[in-house]
């Protein structure tokens, strides 16, 4: 059974929605993400980044957390947005490209940093705490 171009188009529209609806849905999702970043990134202790492609915001509270947590992450334009928000809220940005890339792919926001990255993250946090004059916990 062969479908005409119009039938294929109509079927795709029925299953996926029309392009305007998809565009609106993507726009709303993007807006929600940016709102979430405005809340989460200022709470971070540090943003681990490479120059432009990845940014991962980390938070660690020794009193309430077993390990540092990823509070936000992004690639490309979202990574740039995370860096801008961090800079506006005086959240330190530490450039460690391999670590930023590894955390971006390994951890979702809200999750703890995996054990294999503890040492590298501890070094970054210790560096930030020294800059801020805080004692590393």
N, C-alpha and C positions, 0 to 999 in steps of 0.2 A: 504494500500500500504506500503510495507516494503522496506527500502533502504539498500543496502549493506554497509559495513564499508567504502569501497572506495567511494561510492556515497556520504555518509555523509561527509567524509573528503574533497571531491571535492567541495561540496556545502559550507562547512565552509570556505574553501580557497577562493571561489568566493565572499562570502559575507564579510569576514573579512580581506582578504589579506593573503599572505603566512607569515610564521613565521619570515622570514628574513625582510620582509617589516615592519611588526609590531615592530620588534626589532629596526630597524633603526628609525622608527617614535618615539618610546619611548626614544631612545637615544638622538634624536634631541630635544625633549620636555624637557628632563632632562638638556641638555646643555643650552637651552634658559632660564630655571628656574635659573640655577646657574649664568648665566650672569646677569639676572635681580637682583638677590640677591646682586651681587657685586656693583650694582649701588644704590639700595634702602637701604640696611642696613647701609652703612656709613652716610646716611642722617638722620637716626633715632636719637632721643634724648635718648632712652633707649630700651633695650631688656628685656622683661619680660619672665622669663623662669622657668621651673622646672628643676631638675638636668640633665635630658637627653631627655625626650620625646617630649617636646613642647618648642617652642620659638616664641615670637611675638614681632616684632620691631614696636615701636610707635614713632610718631613725633607729636609735637604740637607747633604751632606758633600762639600766641594769637592775633596777628595783622591780620592774614589771615584765621584763622580756627575757627569755632564755637566750635569744640571739637577735642580732639586728634584723629589722624588717624592711622590705621594699615598700615604700609608701606611694611611689609613682614611677613610671618608666615611659620612655618614648623613643621613637626613632625619627630621624629627619626633622620635619617641621615641628613635630611634637617635642623632640629633644631640644630644639632651639627655644621653644616656648617654656619648657621646664627651666632651662638656663636663665631666661629672662626673669621668670617669677622668682627663682632662687636669688638672683642678683638684687632684685627689688626688695627682698626680705632679708638680705644679708646672710643667706645660707651659703656656706663655703662651697665652691665648685672645685673639685680635684680631678685633674685630667689623668686618667689611667685607662687608656684605650682597651687593652686586653680584658681588664676587670669589668669595665662598662659593658663590653660586648658579651662577656660570659654571663654576667648577671641579667642582662636584658633577655637572653635566650633561655636562661635556667629558672628564673623566678617571676612569678606574677605578683602584682601589687597585693599587699596584705600578707604575703608569705614570708617566712623566715629565710635568711640567707642560708644556702646549703653548706654543710660542714666543709666541703672541699674549698670553699672560698673564705672560711673564717680568718685565716692568717692574713690574707690580702686586705680584707675589710677591716680587721683589727688595726693593721698598719695605717690605713687611711683615717680611721676614727681617732687613733692615738695622735696622728699628725694634726688633725682638726682640733682636738682637745688641747694640744700644746699651744696652737695658735690662739685659742680662746682663753687660755689660762685655766682650763678646767682639769680636774683630775680624771684620768681614764679609770672607768670602773671595771 
